[in-house]
């Protein structure tokens, strides 16, 4: 809990010091309890990756929700419009098709919604190139029930880099893309109120940009082995660990634990990072490596002497905390060796649906 609170407080202070709004990505923790800690430190809006996250946050009376990705198809759009009747929901588009579907349904409801245009700053997933943003903005301006609010990007390709210098280079690309897009739009009379970006590694650099108005990081609440490998934080700043028990010792340097891919995940980085070794960092045991994972068990390989034995418990920092958190229904919050609370992971897909 101390580490979690420090991580949340530090990012909030970074944004406050640099005059940026903090709109954290909820998909990292999918927990209204952790969202409440973020709100207590000044986060009055949240970025969501799923409609389930958005609906769950609204149920807890959070009133400004930003959809990170485009939404399409009538049943999904209906959920968003229903949510927009109870909260301020900002959409995100990178094309005309989804926007046209929203326009048709918003006309029926006689309501207006705001949106951001997604800029591709190098990840090549969602978004338009900065050079193309004006064309898209002009096409979207024909819709009477959609109001342009600003632009946003995500430099996710930073997770495919190898050094701290690479992180800085991605941050420069991220900021340059937003600056170019914002200038093109402003010069043609578009009011760019929001210029948003988010990744935990590049956050400190984006915070210094005069163009950026909003930071949208997610992983900073937990950090993980990938963030350690990128040089963002040391291992001791990682707040989320998987607690596993050694259940067998079939060979001199081989141990089996009761945590596998359904707990730690097989993730070595969403965007091909090559820095991580194995499937997590074993705390306080530099001689151990999480060598491989089956569904419910994992193999731990010892490099040299170790005092590990059957029955021992070990903490493992997962490679990707966001994936690990999504695989459980609750987290155990502890401080100074004492369990303090259970934190529900209550905004996962289907967690609040009734059939």
Phi, psi and omega per residue, in radians:
X1 nan -0.661 3.098
X2 -1.043 -0.768 -3.112
X3 -1.196 -0.762 3.115
X4 -1.014 -0.835 -3.111
X5 -1.157 -0.666 3.091
X6 -1.103 -0.780 -3.135
X7 -1.064 -0.766 -3.140
X8 -1.158 -0.760 -3.114
X9 -1.151 -0.704 -3.089
X10 -1.117 -0.765 3.139
X11 -1.173 -0.679 3.109
X12 -1.086 -0.704 3.134
X13 -1.200 -0.639 3.080
X14 -1.037 -0.785 -3.131
X15 -1.191 -0.767 -3.132
X16 -1.091 -0.771 -3.133
X17 -1.062 -0.615 -3.075
X18 -1.748 0.147 3.074
X19 1.187 0.573 -3.138
X20 -1.903 2.565 3.005
X21 -1.385 2.439 3.107
X22 -1.842 2.067 3.135
X23 -2.183 1.409 -2.982
X24 -1.194 2.563 3.097
X25 -1.360 2.139 -3.029
X26 -1.410 -0.357 -3.063
X27 -1.075 -0.355 3.110
X28 -1.062 -0.854 -3.025
X29 -1.940 -0.448 -3.140
X30 0.850 0.770 -3.052
X31 -2.389 2.166 3.084
X32 -1.212 -0.426 3.096
X33 -1.165 -0.734 3.104
X34 -1.289 -0.597 3.049
X35 -1.034 -0.643 3.123
X36 -1.125 -0.656 3.068
X37 -1.137 -0.691 3.112
X38 -1.158 -0.708 3.121
X39 -1.123 -0.636 3.127
X40 -1.123 -0.359 3.113
X41 -1.871 0.426 2.936
X42 1.799 0.035 3.116
X43 -1.449 1.809 -3.126
X44 -1.749 0.079 3.024
X45 -2.489 2.773 -3.091
X46 -2.386 2.469 3.036
X47 -1.626 2.310 -3.083
X48 -2.135 2.590 3.117
X49 -1.728 -0.308 -3.129
X50 -2.400 2.804 3.085
X51 -1.226 -0.531 3.064
X52 -1.045 -0.762 3.106
X53 -1.057 -0.786 -3.113
X54 -1.094 -0.802 -3.110
X55 -1.138 -0.690 -3.130
X56 -1.164 -0.710 3.106
X57 -1.140 -0.693 3.124
X58 -1.120 -0.629 3.092
X59 -1.071 -0.435 3.093
X60 -1.651 0.237 3.039
X61 1.263 0.372 2.961
X62 -1.366 2.245 -2.885
X63 -1.867 -0.164 3.067
X64 -2.145 2.000 -3.059
X65 -2.236 2.304 -3.122
X66 -2.009 2.195 3.099
X67 -1.455 2.143 -3.051
X68 -1.253 -0.491 -3.011
X69 -2.167 2.804 3.042
X70 -1.102 2.617 3.060
X71 -2.087 2.400 -3.136
X72 -2.474 2.901 -3.130
X73 1.457 2.456 -2.954
X74 -1.007 -0.764 -3.076
X75 -1.149 -0.622 3.113
X76 -1.276 -0.741 3.124
X77 -1.105 -0.658 3.104
X78 -1.062 -0.683 3.100
X79 -1.114 -0.730 -3.135
X80 -1.135 -0.770 -3.126
X81 -1.132 -0.701 3.083
X82 -1.076 -0.697 3.099
X83 -1.149 -0.675 -3.107
X84 -1.164 -0.296 3.076
X85 -1.337 -0.239 -3.085
X86 -2.076 -0.203 -3.099
X87 -2.639 2.893 3.068
X88 -1.500 1.894 -3.088
X89 -1.960 2.234 3.106
X90 -1.895 2.232 -3.111
X91 -1.525 2.946 3.048
X92 -2.376 2.317 -3.138
X93 -2.306 2.637 2.960
X94 -2.323 0.283 3.113
X95 -2.876 3.097 -3.054
X96 -1.546 -0.532 -2.967
X97 -1.041 -0.921 -3.135
X98 -1.112 -0.669 3.124
X99 -1.082 -0.687 3.123
X100 -1.119 -0.650 3.104
X101 -1.150 -0.704 3.077
X102 -1.113 -0.799 -3.107
X103 -0.965 -0.771 -3.116
X104 -1.086 -0.743 -3.112
X105 -1.361 -0.570 3.084
X106 -1.184 -0.587 3.072
X107 -1.094 -0.694 3.113
X108 -1.119 -0.664 -3.106
X109 -1.486 -0.242 -3.117
X110 1.026 0.757 3.039
X111 -2.257 2.836 -3.119
X112 -2.079 2.498 3.083
X113 -2.242 2.663 3.120
X114 -1.632 2.756 3.135
X115 -2.574 2.770 3.002
X116 -1.958 2.597 2.996
X117 -1.665 2.262 -3.126
X118 -1.455 2.273 3.120
X119 -1.832 2.362 3.049
X120 -1.543 1.975 -3.140
X121 -1.816 0.205 3.099
X122 2.426 -0.261 3.138
X123 -1.299 -0.539 3.138
X124 1.062 0.824 3.061
X125 -2.040 -1.556 2.985
X126 -1.595 2.858 2.946
X127 1.875 2.807 3.054
X128 -1.878 2.702 3.046
X129 -1.135 2.572 -3.137
X130 -0.906 -0.653 -3.136
X131 -1.099 -0.404 -3.065
X132 -1.734 -0.020 -3.013
X133 -1.145 -0.638 -3.108
X134 -1.123 -0.733 3.118
X135 -1.044 -0.797 3.132
X136 -1.149 -0.746 -3.134
X137 -1.043 -0.705 3.130
X138 -1.178 -0.662 3.105
X139 -1.163 -0.718 -3.124
X140 -1.251 -0.432 -3.098
X141 -1.177 -0.230 3.118
X142 -1.307 -0.256 -3.125
X143 -1.481 2.164 -3.029
X144 -1.345 -0.382 -3.065
X145 -1.806 0.167 3.076
X146 -2.124 2.267 -3.081
X147 -2.029 2.155 3.111
X148 -1.147 2.324 -3.113
X149 -2.100 -0.502 -3.108
X150 2.874 -2.763 -3.076
X151 -2.311 2.795 -3.139
X152 -2.654 2.693 3.064
X153 -2.554 2.928 3.058
X154 -2.441 2.004 -3.126
X155 -1.480 0.999 -3.057
X156 -1.133 -0.326 3.122
X157 -1.176 -0.150 3.064
X158 -1.061 -0.481 -3.113
X159 -1.343 -0.034 3.020
X160 -1.769 0.115 -3.096
X161 -1.624 3.035 -2.987
X162 -2.124 -0.302 -3.059
X163 -2.403 2.888 3.055
X164 -1.080 -0.610 3.095
X165 -1.105 -0.637 3.083
X166 -1.116 -0.664 3.110
X167 -1.067 -0.768 3.114
X168 -1.074 -0.710 3.139
X169 -1.107 -0.719 3.104
X170 -1.136 -0.707 3.114
X171 -1.046 -0.680 3.110
X172 -1.141 -0.715 3.088
X173 -1.102 -0.750 -3.137
X174 -1.026 -0.880 -3.100
X175 -1.202 -0.711 3.139
X176 -1.089 -0.697 3.136
X177 -1.113 -0.745 3.134
X178 -1.193 -0.717 3.128
X179 -1.069 -0.769 -3.124
X180 -1.125 -0.816 -3.132
X181 -1.108 -0.750 -3.127
X182 -1.120 -0.707 3.130
X183 -1.133 -0.769 3.139
X184 -1.052 -0.743 -3.126
X185 -1.221 -0.811 -3.123
X186 -1.075 -0.683 -3.125
X187 -1.153 -0.344 3.112
X188 -1.823 0.254 3.025
X189 1.586 0.083 3.082
X190 -1.410 2.277 3.122
X191 -1.450 1.839 -3.100
X192 -1.625 1.538 -3.087
X193 -1.364 -0.610 -3.097
X194 -2.042 2.244 2.975
X195 -2.211 1.758 -2.952
X196 -2.008 2.530 3.056
X197 -2.659 2.780 -3.128
X198 -2.846 2.181 2.796
X199 -2.820 2.546 -3.121
X200 -1.124 -0.762 -3.109
X201 -1.128 -0.645 -3.065
X202 -1.650 -0.039 -3.088
X203 -0.919 -0.834 -3.125
X204 -1.065 -0.508 3.132
X205 -1.389 -0.736 3.109
X206 -1.113 -0.552 -3.139
X207 -1.093 -0.431 -3.109
X208 -1.522 -0.111 -3.113
X209 -1.324 2.373 3.097
X210 -1.307 -0.368 -3.122
X211 -1.424 -0.716 -3.089
X212 -1.165 2.324 3.095
X213 -1.864 -0.417 -2.971
X214 -2.454 2.303 3.035
X215 -1.790 2.432 -3.083
X216 -2.293 0.912 3.119
X217 -1.314 2.848 3.110
X218 -2.272 -0.883 -2.976
X219 -1.134 -0.315 -3.046
X220 -1.021 -0.405 3.135
X221 -1.095 -0.682 -3.097
X222 -1.846 -0.735 -2.847
X223 1.022 2.998 -3.095
X224 -2.897 -3.036 -3.064
X225 -1.125 -0.548 3.105
X226 -1.196 -0.719 3.087
X227 -1.107 -0.642 3.081
X228 -1.122 -0.775 -3.116
X229 -1.111 -0.570 3.121
X230 -1.394 -0.107 3.136
X231 1.430 0.278 -3.120
X232 -1.259 -0.764 3.137
X233 -2.522 2.786 2.978
X234 -1.396 2.843 -3.099
X235 -0.972 -0.555 -3.074
X236 -1.201 -0.166 3.083
X237 -1.550 -0.125 -3.124
X238 -1.335 2.115 -3.049
X239 -1.609 -0.388 -3.102
X240 -1.753 2.173 3.047
X241 -2.329 2.754 3.035
X242 -1.782 2.155 -3.138
X243 -1.584 2.063 -3.076
X244 -2.191 2.698 3.118
X245 -1.955 2.383 3.051
X246 -1.315 2.105 -3.042
X247 -1.973 -0.160 3.103
X248 -2.782 2.725 3.114
X249 -2.394 1.273 -3.015
X250 -1.262 -0.224 3.127
X251 -2.616 2.931 -3.051
X252 -0.949 -0.750 -3.075
X253 -2.005 0.293 -3.090
X254 -2.120 2.285 3.130
X255 -2.284 2.610 3.107
X256 -1.992 2.327 3.124
X257 -2.019 2.815 -3.098
X258 -1.603 0.590 3.056
X259 -2.333 2.173 -3.110
X260 -2.164 -2.630 -3.063
X261 -1.170 -0.413 3.116
X262 -1.390 0.020 3.098
X263 -2.124 -0.866 -3.114
X264 -1.565 -0.498 -3.054
X265 1.456 2.718 3.111
X266 -1.679 0.350 -3.019
X267 -1.327 2.246 2.956
X268 -2.064 0.470 3.130
X269 2.004 2.236 -3.084
X270 -1.140 -0.422 -3.054
X271 -2.218 0.738 2.927
X272 1.227 0.541 3.051
X273 -1.101 2.418 -3.067
X274 -1.945 0.174 -3.031
X275 -1.466 -0.485 -3.019
X276 -1.318 2.585 -3.114
X277 -2.077 1.899 -3.085
X278 1.459 -2.713 -2.999
X279 -2.062 0.621 3.084
X280 2.524 2.954 3.109
X281 -1.857 2.147 3.099
X282 -1.454 1.989 -3.097
X283 -1.086 2.399 3.051
X284 1.130 0.238 3.117
X285 -2.402 1.312 -3.134
X286 -1.107 -0.294 -3.124
X287 -1.431 -0.120 -3.058
X288 -1.847 2.519 3.053
X289 -2.308 2.397 3.034
X290 -1.402 1.694 -2.930
X291 -1.341 -0.773 -3.124
X292 -2.741 2.839 -3.089
X293 -2.322 2.345 2.840
X294 -1.682 -3.015 -3.074
X295 -1.099 -0.796 -3.044
X296 -2.044 -0.054 3.109
X297 -2.371 2.794 3.122
X298 -2.327 2.711 3.081
X299 -1.771 2.244 3.074
X300 -1.917 2.191 3.129
X301 -1.868 2.260 3.092
X302 -1.666 2.281 3.076
X303 -1.742 1.600 -3.074
X304 1.667 -2.752 -3.071
X305 -1.290 2.541 3.065
X306 -2.621 2.633 3.088
X307 -1.639 0.121 -3.088
X308 -1.123 2.475 3.122
X309 -2.580 2.851 3.121
X310 -1.002 2.344 -3.115
X311 1.749 -0.341 3.103
X312 -1.211 2.637 3.045
X313 -1.890 2.443 3.100
X314 -2.259 2.621 3.062
X315 -1.811 2.320 -3.125
X316 -2.096 2.171 3.019
X317 -1.396 2.028 -3.083
X318 -1.188 2.726 3.049
X319 -1.043 -0.800 -3.078
X320 -2.226 1.774 -3.051
X321 -1.087 -0.621 -3.101
X322 -1.047 -0.732 -3.137
X323 -1.227 -0.729 -3.124
X324 -1.122 -0.744 -3.135
X325 -1.096 -0.573 -3.112
X326 -1.270 -0.209 -3.084
X327 -1.625 0.059 -3.115
X328 -2.287 2.783 3.129
X329 -1.599 -0.261 3.123
X330 -2.725 2.709 3.034
X331 -1.957 2.590 3.087
X332 -1.761 1.982 3.134
X333 -1.524 2.150 -3.115
X334 -2.305 2.653 -3.130
X335 -2.491 2.222 3.133
X336 0.948 0.670 3.084
X337 1.430 0.010 -3.111
X338 -1.992 2.255 3.078
X339 -1.182 2.217 -3.035
X340 -1.860 -0.675 -3.089
X341 -2.827 2.843 2.958
X342 -1.827 2.244 -3.111
X343 -1.893 1.978 -3.105
X344 -1.258 2.363 2.977
X345 -1.613 1.392 -2.862
X346 -1.829 0.177 3.124
X347 -2.065 0.380 3.073
X348 -1.282 2.854 3.124
X349 -1.018 2.214 3.082
X350 1.443 -0.088 -3.051
X351 -1.108 -0.463 -3.052
X352 -2.104 0.248 3.137
X353 -1.542 2.544 3.098
X354 -2.092 2.295 -3.079
X355 -2.041 nan nan
